[in-house]
Amino acid sequence: AACARLEQVTALSPAPSLREDPRLEGAWEQVGCTSADFNTRKGLTGLGGAPFTSPAALFYCYDGGAVCAKEVLRLFGRPVLLNELRGEYGFSPDGALMQERFGDADLGGQRSSKEFAGATATTRHVCITADGAVRVAKVDAAAGVGAGGYLVYKRLAAGEMEAWLESKRLPLVGGTVP
């Protein structure tokens, strides 16, 4: 209900569209999700639903049209596996919709996995808070990855994601591969 109300309030905001907003660039951590689809899959790739496995963290990095998603999975409670999806993002002409298209991925221990057929996610921008610390997006029911619900992201300070990954002994570039 809170996200729906936020969407109503910000609909008339003079804030720039996400396409025009420089605050999108950088690293974000997904900290909330109301998408039943996303939660049923247990993460971005669905690999969080494997036996003894669960999602630990999900990071997104936006840099000049390139997007990188880093899904960290726990195995027996320890964050030990990093799946990395790489692609590009773009916007609808009015800037209200953002689409991420992932064409390459390191998944389940395989670099540039041949089994990865690509993934697309389309979200409707709700808002970025005035201080740039929180971003909210809505995923329509037929929009693809994470369909139906709201996604809440926290802005990460420069180097924060890398420090977290390093503290867990996970790779900074690419996914976990043998």
N, C-alpha and C positions, 0 to 999 in steps of 0.2 A: 504494500500500500504506500509506503514511504517513497519508493522509486517512482510509482505512478504519479504521486502528487508532485514530486520533483520535476517530472516530465511536463506536467501541466504548467507549473510555475515558470519553468525556463523556456517554454515555447515562445513567449513574447520577449525574451531577453534580447538586449542589443549586442550580446556577445557574438563574436565572429563564428561562422560555421567552422566545423572541425578542419575542413580543407584549408581554411585561412588562418587557423590558430597555431602559432609556432610552439605552443606548449605541448603539443602531441609528441614532438620529437624527444627521443630519449628512452629510458627504461621504465617499465611499469610492472607491477606485480598484481595479478588477479587475486583479490582478497575476498570477493563475495560473488555468489552466483545463485540465481533463482531458476535457472534452466533445468527442467526435469530431464531433458535429453542429455545435457552435459553431465548432470549428476548421476544418471543411470550408467553412462559410459565410464564414469569414474575418471574424469580428466579429458584432456584434449584428444589423445590418440586412442583411448579405449584400453590401453595396456595397463592402466591402473586397476583394472578389474581382474587381472591374472591372479592365481592363487598366491596368497601371502604378500600381495602387492597393494599399495594404495598411493594416491597422489600426495606429494609433499609440498610442492610449490609450482607455480606457473608464471613465467616471466615473458614479457613481450618487449622487444626493442624496435623502435621506429627510427629510421635514418634516411631521409631524402628519397622516399619511395620504396625503400627496402624494409622488409619486416622479418624478424627472427623470433620464433616462439621457442622457449626452453621449458620443457615439462620435466620436472624432477619427480621420480617415483621412489617410494620406500619399499624395501624388501625386508620382511621381518622387522619392521619398525625403523630401519635405518635408511636415510636417503642415499641411495647408491647408484641409481640409473638416471641418466640424462638423455632424453629424446630431444632432438633439435630439428625444427621445421624452418625452412628458409623460403622466402618468396618476395612478393611485392604487394603494395597496397595502393589503392586509388579511391576516388570519390565520385559520387553521382554529380551531374551538372550543378545541382543546387547545393551541394556540399553536405547534405543531410545524411547520406548513406556512405559508409566506408566499407570497402571490400578488400579482404586479405586473400591472396591466392598463393598457396604454398605449392611449389613444384619439386622441391628436393628435401630429403629428410634423412637424418641419422636416427634409426629406430631400432629398439631392441638389440642394441649391440652391433648393428650393421651400418657402416658408413654408406651414405647415398643409397639407401635400401631400394632394391629393385622391386620389392613388393609394394612400395608406396606409390599410389596412383595419383596423388595430388589431393588437395583439400581446399575448399573455399568457404569463407565465413563472411557474411554481410551483416553489419550492425547499423542501427540508427543512433546517431549521436544524441545523447540527452544533455550532458553538460560536462565541463571541467570547472571545478571550483575556482573562485576568484584567485586563490593563492596557488592554483595549479597542482595541489597535492592529491586530489581525487578526481577520477574520471568515471562517468556512468554511461553505459551504452545499453541499448535494447536490441534483442535479437528476436525478429519476427518468427512465428511458428514454422514457416516454410523456408527459412533463410539458410539452412545448411548446418555447419558445425555449431553445436551449442544452441540449437533452435529453441525458441520460446522462452523468454525470460529476460532478466536484467543481469548485466555483468558490471562489477565494481572493481576498479583498479586503483592502486596506490602508487603515486610517483616515487621512484627510487632516486636517491642522491647519486651523484657521479661515483662510480666504483662500488656502490652498495651491493648490487647483484653479484659482481665479480668476487667481492670479499666473502659473501655468503657461499657461493659455489666453491671457492677455494677452501673455506673452513670445512666443507663436507668432502673435500678431495675429489671434486668433480671438475671436468674440463671446462675451461673458459671459452674455448672455441670448438664447435662440433659437439656431437653426442658422445656418450660413453661407448667406446669400442675396445675390443681386446687388443 
